[in-house]
């Protein structure tokens, strides 16, 4: 029976993988249990690891260190790939206000943690762990542990212990602040819905279809190319033309001549729609499906770009209209329809809306790929090139005046920064950054569960002693202060001074703490997607700041 003893209590690879697998599986299953409609999710993996660690289950130090760091790298890199495309665009339009409020929540939390550090005398590494747990931010925990290890050559388990004791009440505090703001400002859901409906909810860069009758004498007998030159600073595509002379529909090309009373189907943006209407003629109530019925000789098909060689090319370079007699009106990217301008850069995974004859569209399909099988294949080269570059970037020491220890982005910050940059700009260098949502989620979940399991097992040995004898109960209260105070202050500022819609504010609060349970509660309460939009707007910047500030607190104060 020695083999059973080795499997359960030894230090071999089989024992390590068995223990990690049990901790992860049990933690995920327990995380599905909801209390008052709220669950802790995969964070229960950490607590299962702590329990088993408390009862003497251990893993070889080098093995558990590898699994922990590799899991952290996979997690933060996947997060960076997810948030990267929206990281820079989130600062545009109304996103600036929301991101500034989210930054206020992050920095107020940091200031609160620093004040508590000086008032209570709790070591800063422990306080950073409490801070990470209070705002339910696991990457911050990993960044803090990595920074401390780089500075001192050893790990500090109190970082994970602080995180563990502060996390549960952190989730409750976030949801409680959302509820209190509702009652403080006497929010009426009906009025908030009316405000959302009255606002211009369309995105100015998204494609907007418009049907017009040509009435402007200035463009009679002008070609589509000449019209484009007259409106060169406007984004629009004339897709189809219904001839008043013969009652026939045709695909618009650069040489199509516009006549009086012709009907045109135009794809433009919300910003440019009024200008296009004024310049061409009169808008008519003619929906897209009516054009489809009229154009029985044509087909309208969405084709996936799956050929790697098209990644990073501009639409105009393909000359599809000239070569095949088709028209591309819209390009769908990440659920958003964009106007198909010649200068628009294509990416693998884009869905191109093509109009033309059956034969022409089939030929274009061969050019673009449209292979779902190819799209589902993982692009491992980009992933591992990005991870390698992230580790190099994270290892570069950056010296600041007055700080004896050089600052590094570390294994958490480096891959995160590189992933954001690659996912946004990688196509310029022919890097295929597209991954399916399920593939990204799988990579992210494997990484975070490995990390949490290793952290829990490592910290389990001293958990009970810390809670009972070393002031662990007080940490819970400190964590709640760090959670609650910044959220209430910025939440009230956002509502009273910035007039942020309450549903959007719910998403802002959840996103500024990167807390999925709070987002789930907000979505269920609001009954619309406004909380998700607010969450997605502030999440990228918040995630980056949480990782960065956790490291800086360790480097400056530890």
C-alpha positions in Angstrom: 0.0 0.0 0.0 3.0 2.3 -0.2 1.8 3.6 -3.6 -1.3 5.0 -1.9 0.8 6.7 0.7 3.1 8.2 -2.0 0.1 9.3 -4.0 -1.5 11.1 -1.1 1.4 12.3 0.9 4.5 12.1 -1.3 6.2 14.8 -3.4 6.0 13.2 -6.9 4.4 14.6 -10.0 1.4 12.3 -9.7 0.8 13.5 -6.1 1.1 17.1 -7.2 -1.3 16.8 -10.1 -3.8 14.7 -8.1 -3.9 17.3 -5.3 -4.2 20.3 -7.6 -6.9 18.5 -9.6 -8.9 17.7 -6.5 -8.6 21.3 -5.1 -9.7 22.8 -8.4 -12.6 20.5 -9.0 -13.9 20.7 -5.5 -13.5 24.5 -5.4 -15.3 25.1 -8.7 -18.2 22.8 -7.6 -18.5 24.6 -4.2 -18.3 27.9 -5.9 -21.6 27.2 -7.7 -23.5 27.4 -4.4 -25.3 30.7 -4.0 -26.2 32.4 -0.8 -28.9 35.1 -1.2 -28.3 34.9 -4.9 -24.5 35.5 -4.7 -21.8 33.0 -5.2 -18.0 33.3 -4.7 -17.3 31.4 -7.9 -13.8 30.0 -8.5 -12.5 31.9 -5.4 -13.6 28.8 -3.5 -10.6 27.0 -5.1 -8.4 29.2 -2.8 -10.4 28.2 0.3 -10.3 24.5 -0.5 -6.6 24.7 -1.0 -6.2 26.5 2.4 -8.2 23.7 4.1 -6.1 20.9 2.6 -2.9 22.9 3.3 -4.0 23.3 6.9 -4.4 19.5 7.2 -0.9 18.8 6.0 -1.3 18.3 2.3 1.7 19.8 0.5 3.4 19.9 -2.8 7.2 20.2 -3.5 8.2 23.8 -3.2 9.7 24.0 -6.7 6.7 22.2 -8.4 4.1 24.4 -6.7 6.1 27.6 -7.5 6.2 26.6 -11.2 2.4 25.9 -11.3 1.6 29.1 -9.5 3.7 31.4 -11.7 2.7 29.6 -14.9 -1.0 29.8 -14.0 -0.7 33.5 -13.2 1.0 34.1 -16.6 -1.7 32.3 -18.5 -4.4 34.2 -16.6 -3.1 37.7 -17.0 -2.2 37.1 -20.6 -5.7 35.9 -21.4 -7.2 38.8 -19.6 -5.0 41.2 -21.6 -6.0 39.6 -24.9 -9.7 39.9 -23.9 -9.6 43.6 -22.8 -6.9 44.8 -25.3 -9.2 45.6 -28.3 -11.4 47.8 -26.1 -8.6 49.3 -23.8 -7.9 52.4 -25.9 -11.4 52.9 -27.3 -12.8 52.9 -23.8 -11.4 56.4 -23.3 -13.5 57.8 -26.2 -16.8 59.6 -25.9 -18.6 59.1 -22.5 -16.0 56.5 -21.4 -13.6 59.2 -20.2 -16.0 60.2 -17.3 -16.6 56.6 -16.3 -12.9 55.7 -16.4 -12.0 58.8 -14.4 -14.5 57.7 -11.7 -13.1 54.2 -11.8 -9.6 55.6 -11.3 -10.9 57.5 -8.3 -12.2 54.2 -6.8 -8.8 52.5 -7.4 -6.7 55.3 -5.9 -9.0 56.0 -3.0 -8.7 52.3 -2.1 -4.9 52.5 -2.3 -4.9 55.6 -0.1 -7.2 53.9 2.4 -4.9 50.9 2.5 -1.8 53.1 3.1 -3.6 55.0 5.9 -4.6 51.7 7.6 -1.1 50.4 7.2 0.3 53.4 9.3 -2.6 53.4 11.8 -2.7 49.7 12.5 1.0 48.8 12.0 0.0 45.9 9.7 2.9 45.1 7.4 2.3 46.5 3.9 2.5 43.0 2.1 -0.3 41.9 4.3 -2.3 45.1 3.7 -1.9 44.7 0.0 -3.3 41.2 0.3 -6.2 42.6 2.2 -6.6 45.3 -0.4 -6.6 42.7 -3.3 -9.2 40.6 -1.4 -11.3 43.7 -0.6 -11.6 44.6 -4.2 -11.8 40.9 -5.4 -8.9 41.3 -7.7 -6.8 38.2 -8.1 -4.2 39.5 -10.6 -3.4 42.2 -7.9 -2.7 39.4 -5.5 -0.4 37.6 -8.0 1.4 40.9 -8.8 2.0 41.6 -5.1 3.4 38.2 -4.4 5.6 38.3 -7.5 7.0 41.8 -6.5 7.7 40.7 -2.9 9.4 37.5 -4.1 11.6 39.5 -6.6 12.6 42.0 -3.8 13.3 39.5 -1.0 13.9 36.2 -2.7 11.2 34.5 -0.5 7.4 34.5 -0.5 5.1 36.0 2.1 2.1 33.9 2.9 0.3 36.7 4.7 -0.4 38.3 1.4 -2.6 35.4 0.4 -4.0 35.1 3.9 -5.1 38.8 3.8 -6.7 38.2 0.5 -8.6 35.2 1.7 -10.1 36.7 4.8 -11.1 40.0 3.0 -12.6 38.5 -0.1 -16.0 37.2 1.1 -17.0 40.5 2.8 -15.5 42.4 -0.2 -18.1 40.8 -2.5 -20.9 41.7 0.0 -19.6 45.2 0.5 -19.6 45.9 -3.3 -23.2 44.8 -3.6 -24.2 46.7 -0.4 -22.8 49.9 -1.8 -24.8 49.5 -4.9 -28.0 49.0 -2.9 -27.2 52.0 -0.5 -26.7 54.4 -3.4 -30.1 53.4 -4.8 -31.8 54.3 -1.5 -29.7 57.5 -0.8 -30.6 59.0 -4.1 -34.1 57.5 -4.2 -33.5 55.9 -7.6 -36.6 55.1 -9.7 -35.9 52.4 -12.2 -38.7 53.7 -14.5 -37.0 57.1 -14.7 -33.6 55.5 -15.2 -35.0 53.4 -18.1 -36.6 56.6 -19.6 -33.2 58.3 -19.4 -31.5 55.4 -21.2 -34.1 55.4 -23.9 -33.9 59.2 -24.4 -30.1 59.2 -24.7 -28.5 58.6 -28.0 -27.4 55.0 -27.4 -26.0 54.4 -30.8 -22.2 54.3 -31.3 -21.0 57.0 -33.6 -18.6 54.6 -35.4 -21.1 51.8 -35.9 -22.8 51.2 -39.3 -26.2 52.8 -39.8 -28.3 51.9 -42.9 -30.2 54.7 -44.6 -32.5 54.6 -47.7 -32.6 57.8 -49.8 -34.1 59.2 -52.9 -31.7 61.3 -55.1 -33.1 64.9 -55.1 -30.1 67.1 -55.1 -29.5 68.6 -58.6 -25.8 69.0 -57.7 -25.3 65.3 -57.9 -27.5 64.5 -60.9 -25.3 62.6 -63.5 -22.5 62.3 -61.0 -20.8 59.0 -60.4 -20.4 57.4 -57.0 -16.7 58.0 -57.2 -17.3 61.8 -57.8 -19.8 61.8 -54.9 -17.2 60.2 -52.6 -14.7 62.9 -53.6 -17.2 65.6 -52.7 -17.7 64.0 -49.3 -14.2 62.7 -48.7 -14.2 63.4 -45.0 -17.5 61.5 -44.4 -17.8 57.7 -43.9 -20.3 56.1 -46.1 -20.8 53.4 -48.7 -23.5 53.4 -51.4 -24.5 49.7 -51.5 -27.3 49.5 -54.0 -29.2 51.7 -56.5 -32.8 51.3 -57.6 -33.2 52.9 -61.0 -36.3 55.0 -61.4 -36.0 54.6 -65.2 -36.3 50.8 -65.4 -37.4 49.9 -61.9 -34.4 47.6 -61.6 -31.8 47.3 -58.8 -28.1 47.1 -59.3 -24.9 46.9 -57.2 -23.3 50.3 -56.9 -19.8 50.7 -58.2 -17.4 53.6 -58.5 -18.7 54.3 -62.0 -22.4 54.1 -61.2 -24.1 57.3 -62.3 -26.8 58.7 -60.1 -30.0 60.1 -61.6 -32.9 62.1 -60.2 -35.4 60.0 -58.3 -33.0 57.0 -58.0 -33.3 55.2 -54.7 -30.0 54.4 -53.0 -29.2 52.2 -50.0 -26.4 53.8 -48.0 -24.3 52.5 -45.1 -22.9 55.4 -43.0 -22.3 56.3 -39.3 -24.6 58.1 -36.9 -22.2 61.1 -37.0 -22.3 61.5 -40.8 -25.9 60.3 -41.4 -27.5 63.8 -41.4 -24.8 65.2 -43.8 -25.3 62.3 -46.2 -29.1 62.8 -46.1 -28.9 66.5 -46.7 -26.4 66.1 -49.6 -28.1 63.3 -51.5 -31.8 63.9 -51.1 -34.8 62.7 -49.0 -34.8 59.8 -46.6 -37.5 57.2 -47.2 -39.0 54.6 -45.0 -37.5 51.5 -46.7 -36.0 48.8 -44.5 -33.1 46.6 -45.4 -35.3 43.5 -45.8 -37.3 45.4 -48.5 -34.1 45.9 -50.5 -33.4 42.2 -50.2 -36.9 41.3 -51.6 -36.3 43.7 -54.5 -32.9 42.4 -55.4 -33.8 38.8 -56.1 -31.0 38.6 -58.6 -28.5 39.3 -55.8 -27.5 37.6 -52.6 -26.5 39.2 -49.3 -24.0 37.1 -47.4 -21.7 37.5 -44.4 -18.3 36.0 -45.0 -15.7 35.3 -42.4 -12.1 36.4 -42.9 -10.1 33.4 -42.0 -7.0 33.6 -44.3 -4.0 34.7 -42.3 -2.4 36.6 -45.2 -5.3 39.1 -45.1 -4.6 40.0 -41.5 -3.6 43.7 -41.3 -4.4 44.5 -45.0 -6.7 47.4 -45.9 -10.0 46.7 -47.5 -9.2 48.9 -50.5 -6.0 46.8 -51.3 -8.1 43.8 -52.2 -10.0 45.6 -55.0 -13.0 43.2 -54.5 -15.5 45.6 -56.0 -13.5 46.1 -59.2 -12.5 42.5 -59.7 -15.8 40.8 -58.8 -18.5 43.4 -59.1 -19.6 43.0 -55.6 -20.2 45.6 -52.8 -19.0 45.3 -49.2 -21.2 47.5 -47.0 -20.4 46.5 -43.4 -17.7 44.7 -41.4 -18.7 43.1 -38.1 -16.0 43.1 -35.5 -16.6 41.8 -32.0 -20.4 42.3 -32.4 -20.1 45.9 -33.8 -20.9 46.8 -37.4 -18.3 49.1 -39.0 -18.6 51.0 -42.2 -16.6 49.3 -44.9 -14.3 52.2 -45.8 -11.4 51.4 -48.2 -8.9 52.4 -45.5 -10.3 50.0 -42.9 -7.8 47.5 -41.7 -9.0 43.9 -41.8 -8.4 41.3 -39.0 -8.9 37.6 -39.0 -12.3 36.9 -37.5 -14.0 39.9 -39.1 -17.4 39.2 -40.7 -17.7 41.0 -44.0 -21.2 41.8 -45.4 -21.0 41.1 -49.2 -23.7 41.9 -51.8 -23.6 40.6 -55.4 -24.6 37.8 -57.7 -24.3 34.2 -56.4 -21.3 33.6 -58.6 -19.5 36.8 -57.6 -20.1 36.3 -53.9 -18.8 32.7 -54.1 -15.6 33.9 -55.7 -15.1 36.5 -52.9 -15.7 33.8 -50.4 -12.7 31.9 -51.8 -10.6 35.1 -51.5 -11.6 35.8 -47.9 -11.5 32.2 -46.6 -14.8 31.7 -44.7 -13.5 28.6 -43.1 -15.0 28.1 -39.7 -12.7 25.2 -39.1 -9.6 27.4 -39.7 -11.0 30.1 -37.4 -11.4 27.6 -34.6 -7.8 26.5 -34.8 -5.8 28.2 -31.9 -3.1 30.6 -32.9 -0.5 29.3 -30.5 2.4 31.2 -32.1 1.0 34.6 -31.1 0.1 33.3 -27.6 3.6 32.1 -26.8 5.4 34.9 -28.6 3.3 37.3 -26.5 4.1 35.4 -23.3 7.8 35.4 -24.1 7.8 39.1 -24.8 5.8 39.7 -21.7 8.3 37.9 -19.5 11.2 39.9 -21.1 9.3 43.1 -20.5 8.4 42.2 -17.0 12.1 41.4 -16.2 13.4 44.8 -17.2 14.5 46.8 -14.1 13.2 50.4 -14.1 15.1 52.7 -11.8 13.2 55.6 -10.1 15.0 58.3 -8.1 14.8 57.7 -4.3 13.9 54.0 -4.7 16.8 51.7 -3.9 15.2 48.7 -5.5 14.5 48.9 -9.3 10.9 48.5 -10.3 9.8 45.6 -12.5 6.4 44.8 -14.1 7.0 41.2 -13.2 5.4 38.0 -14.4 1.9 39.6 -13.9 2.4 43.1 -15.3 4.7 42.2 -18.3 2.4 39.7 -20.0 -0.6 41.8 -19.3 0.9 44.9 -21.0 2.1 42.9 -24.0 -1.2 41.1 -24.4 -3.1 44.4 -24.5 -0.7 45.8 -27.1 -0.6 42.7 -29.2 -4.4 42.3 -29.2 -4.8 45.9 -30.3 -1.9 46.4 -32.7 -0.6 42.9 -33.5 -2.2 42.9 -37.0 0.2 45.6 -38.1 2.9 43.0 -37.8 0.9 40.1 -39.3 0.2 38.5 -35.9 -3.1 36.8 -35.8 -4.5 37.7 -32.4 -8.0 36.2 -32.9 -9.1 33.5 -30.5 -12.6 32.3 -29.9 -14.3 33.4 -26.7 -14.4 29.8 -25.5 -10.7 29.3 -26.1 -9.8 32.5 -24.3 -12.1 31.6 -21.4 -10.6 28.1 -21.1 -7.0 29.4 -21.0 -8.0 32.1 -18.4 -9.9 29.7 -16.1 -7.1 27.1 -16.2 -4.6 29.8 -15.3 -6.5 31.3 -12.4 -7.6 28.0 -10.9 -4.0 26.7 -10.9 -2.8 29.9 -9.3 -5.5 30.0 -6.6 -5.0 26.3 -5.8 -1.2 26.8 -5.4 -1.7 29.9 -3.3 -4.2 28.2 -1.1 -2.1 25.1 -0.4 0.9 27.2 0.4 -1.0 29.5 2.8 -3.0 26.8 4.5 -0.5 25.9 7.1 -0.8 29.1 9.0 -4.3 30.2 8.2 -6.2 29.2 11.4 -3.3 30.5 13.6 -3.4 33.8 11.7 -7.2 34.2 12.2 -7.2 33.2 15.9 -4.0 34.5 17.3 -2.6 37.1 14.9 -5.4 39.6 14.4 -7.0 37.9 11.3 -10.5 38.9 12.4 -9.5 42.6 12.4 -8.3 42.2 8.8 -11.9 41.4 7.8 -13.0 44.8 9.1 -10.1 46.6 7.4 -10.9 44.9 4.2 -14.5 46.1 4.4 -13.4 49.7 5.0 -11.2 49.5 1.9 -14.1 48.1 -0.1 -16.9 50.3 1.1 -15.5 53.8 1.6 -14.1 54.4 -1.9 -17.2 53.0 -3.6 -19.6 55.1 -1.6 -17.6 58.3 -2.1 -17.1 57.9 -5.8 -20.6 56.4 -6.3 -22.1 59.5 -4.7 -19.9 61.8 -6.8 -20.8 59.9 -10.0 -24.5 60.1 -9.2 -24.8 63.6 -7.8 -22.2 65.6 -9.8 -21.7 63.6 -13.0 -25.4 62.5 -13.3 -24.4 59.0 -14.3 -27.4 56.7 -15.0 -27.9 54.4 -12.0 -27.8 51.3 -14.2 -24.5 52.4 -15.7 -23.2 53.3 -12.2 -23.9 49.7 -11.1 -21.7 48.4 -13.9 -19.0 51.1 -13.1 -18.9 49.9 -9.4 -18.7 46.3 -10.4 -16.1 47.0 -13.1 -13.9 49.1 -10.9 -13.6 46.2 -8.5 -13.4 43.6 -11.4 -16.1 41.7 -9.6 -18.3 39.3 -11.7 -20.7 38.5 -8.8 -21.5 42.2 -8.5 -22.0 42.4 -12.3 -24.4 39.4 -12.2 -26.4 41.0 -9.4 -26.5 44.3 -11.3 -27.7 42.7 -14.6 -30.4 40.8 -12.8 -31.5 43.9 -10.9 -31.5 46.3 -13.9 -33.0 43.9 -16.5 -31.0 45.6 -19.3 -27.4 45.6 -20.6 -26.5 49.1 -19.2 -24.5 47.6 -16.3 -22.6 45.3 -18.7 -21.7 48.3 -20.9 -20.5 50.3 -17.8 -18.5 47.3 -16.6 -16.8 46.7 -20.0 -16.0 50.4 -20.3 -13.9 50.6 -17.1 -12.7 47.0 -16.8 -9.6 47.2 -19.0 -8.1 50.3 -17.3 -9.1 49.2 -13.8 -7.5 45.7 -14.3 -4.3 47.3 -15.4 -4.2 49.8 -12.5 -5.0 47.1 -9.9 -2.0 45.1 -11.0 0.3 48.1 -11.2 -0.7 49.6 -7.8 -0.4 46.3 -6.0 3.2 46.1 -7.2 4.0 49.7 -6.4 2.8 49.4 -2.9 5.1 46.4 -2.3 8.1 48.2 -3.9 7.6 51.5 -2.1 6.5 50.4 1.4 7.6 46.7 1.9 
